[in-house]
């Protein structure tokens, strides 16, 4: 999993009744092991060290002229 600033991040919950947490990667602090500063859709910000299989990254849309 490789993330870049601007990518969307989705963290799946271990609880079946809880929705996934979604946000935007603001900064890649470290690549190995990955540590990401994320601004969540609810406005909160945190540092995440994603576990394999629990996180998906959606690349930011690139702008073309």
Buried (B, 14 or more C-beta within 10 A) or exposed (E): EEBEEEBBBEBBEEEEEEEEBBBBBBBBEEEEEBBBBBBBEEEEEEEBEBEEEEBBBEEBEEEEE
